[in-house]
């Protein structure tokens, strides 16, 4: 049973293109959104896009695809507990990283600089661009033709947007997404499910890669509290056997804290519809204590993993690849594949942005291959 403040597919504002829902199975609007994401080419490309480690040679490290699946699992669990629409929440979680370029945040910073003359680049705005314009498997309209609530949630899952990047502004101009209001509770859940997933799974990957020191991780207050409970249950097991249990317990603590705090906020706000949610403050949140612990953990992860010297060396190579590819293609479009070159607009701004689209859609390994083809040899750090 959906809570009154949940998004109800029967009351969806619909889709921009085409007639009402078709007859391909007994699915509602948000189930169709989820399924369209799962079957999208842009979703499949996440298999070879950086999460933390660029093109890792280990089979067990997370990539954007596996991260998105883990976010969806956490998000769906939270949505069910709060009486929200699970399908919309899952769809938002699965799609939230589709706009990322190759090489994660290093690739984004390089592409943003390379596209400064054309309005820059923002991965979240690019998610909307990909899903409404570029990934077009249907014969009669561009994009995946997702529901209004799906696009709204992706556009502002981190909160209201008052100065949208150009790519998001274009989508909003075509079909206004109420950018100045709060997101739905489903979108708010997706945003924090993302935080919970990468806060904890990046610890797992960092330890596996040997870039994080377990003793240093256990010094973090939030982690130390969880570790104390784990070792109390399993006092005789070696520490390496307990890392998985630590990660699971940590996720459970954060989810349970979020549920308690969010229920308090929802009750205090007295919301009884999605529109009332849009007019309220942020309602899905951690308690102040958990929020402080989570921020401290993020600071630790930036200092010890994301900015680890080995990671910085790879990031430097990644920025070189993206920036020099952009320079090459913007200077001489003949270097683009014929099938992409044939569709380039003639107007300069649109042409530059289309070249940016091509680079943003690349996987890590495709970008590396194109660099070697178009620019020349490049040595990557060991393990890439």
Secondary structure, 3 states (H helix, E strand, C coil): CCCCCCCCHHHCCCECCCCCCCCCCCCCHHHHHHHHHHCCHHHHHHHHCECCCCCCCCCCCCEHHHHHHHHHHHHHHHHHHHCCCHHHHHHHHHHCCCCCCCCHHHHHHHHHHHCHHHCCCCHHHHHHHHHHHHCCCCCCCCCCCCEHHHHHHHHHCCCCCCCCCHHHHHHHHHCCCCCCCCCCHHHHHHHHHHHHHHHHHHHHHHHHHCCCCHHHHHCCHHHHHHHHHHHHHCCCCCHHHHHHHHHHHHHHHHHHHHHHHHHHHHHHHCCCCHHHHHHCCCCCCCCHHHHHHHHHHHHHHHHHHHCCHHHHHHHHHHHHHHHHHHHHHHHCHHHCCHHHHCCCCCCHHHHHHHHHHHHHCCCHHHHHHHHHHHCCCCCCCCCC
